[in-house]
């Protein structure tokens, strides 16, 4: 993509998809995965992000899920989608690579 904002959004979404993989949810039930991801994002944003946002990276000893959510928050400028429907849309998009 030519637009830096598009690049940031793609990177954010790639990290959200990676976070969803960490949930070990049933891939045949995308809505269930989206709602679980939404719940985890709210948990992370409500506590971990406020503690870690000034750091350049997630702590080395944190779970992979939190590491992916940290990266998604960084690329998202501290803001992530706010509804399960938005997460479902992200999870059903084709995985895009950023050159």
C-alpha positions in Angstrom: 0.0 0.0 0.0 1.1 3.5 -0.7 -0.7 5.1 2.2 1.1 4.9 5.6 -2.2 4.7 7.4 -3.2 1.6 5.3 0.1 0.0 6.2 -0.5 0.6 9.9 -4.0 -0.8 9.7 -2.7 -3.9 7.9 0.0 -4.4 10.5 -2.6 -3.9 13.3 -4.9 -6.4 11.6 -2.1 -9.0 11.1 -1.3 -8.8 14.8 -5.0 -9.2 15.7 -5.2 -12.3 13.5 -2.1 -13.7 15.2 -3.7 -12.9 18.6 -6.8 -14.9 17.5 -4.6 -17.9 16.7 -3.3 -17.7 20.3 -6.9 -18.3 21.6 -7.0 -21.8 20.2 -10.6 -21.2 19.1 -12.5 -23.5 16.7 -11.6 -22.2 13.2 -15.0 -23.4 12.0 -16.7 -20.9 14.3 -15.5 -17.5 13.3 -18.1 -15.6 15.3 -17.0 -17.4 18.5 -13.4 -16.5 17.7 -14.3 -12.9 17.1 -16.2 -12.6 20.4 -13.4 -14.2 22.3 -10.9 -11.8 20.7 -13.1 -8.9 21.5 -13.2 -10.0 25.1 -9.4 -10.4 25.3 -8.9 -7.0 23.7 -11.1 -5.3 26.3 -9.2 -7.1 29.1 -5.9 -6.1 27.6 -6.9 -2.5 26.9 -8.4 -2.1 30.4 -5.3 -3.0 32.3 -2.2 -4.2 30.5 -2.1 -1.5 27.9 -2.3 1.3 30.5 0.7 -0.3 32.3 2.8 -1.0 29.2 1.9 1.7 26.7 5.0 3.7 27.4 7.3 0.7 26.7 8.8 0.1 23.3 7.8 -3.6 23.4 5.8 -6.0 25.5 7.7 -7.6 28.4 9.7 -10.6 27.5 7.9 -12.9 29.9 4.3 -12.0 28.8 2.1 -14.5 27.1 2.1 -14.5 23.2 -1.5 -13.3 23.2 -0.6 -10.2 25.1 2.5 -9.7 22.9 0.3 -9.7 19.8 -2.3 -7.4 21.4 0.5 -5.0 22.4 1.8 -4.9 18.9 -1.8 -4.4 17.5 -2.3 -1.5 20.0 1.0 0.1 19.0 0.1 -0.1 15.3 -3.4 1.0 16.0 -2.2 4.1 17.8 -3.6 2.9 21.1 -7.0 2.3 19.7 -8.5 -1.0 18.5 -11.9 -1.9 17.0 -14.7 -1.7 19.5 -17.2 -4.4 18.4 -17.1 -8.2 17.9 -18.5 -7.6 14.3 -15.3 -5.5 13.5 -13.2 -8.4 14.7 -15.2 -10.9 12.7 -14.5 -8.8 9.6 -10.8 -8.6 10.3 -10.6 -12.3 10.9 -12.4 -13.2 7.7 -10.2 -10.9 5.6 -7.5 -12.5 3.5 -4.2 -12.3 5.3 -2.3 -9.4 3.8 1.4 -8.9 3.8 3.1 -5.5 4.0 6.1 -5.1 1.6 
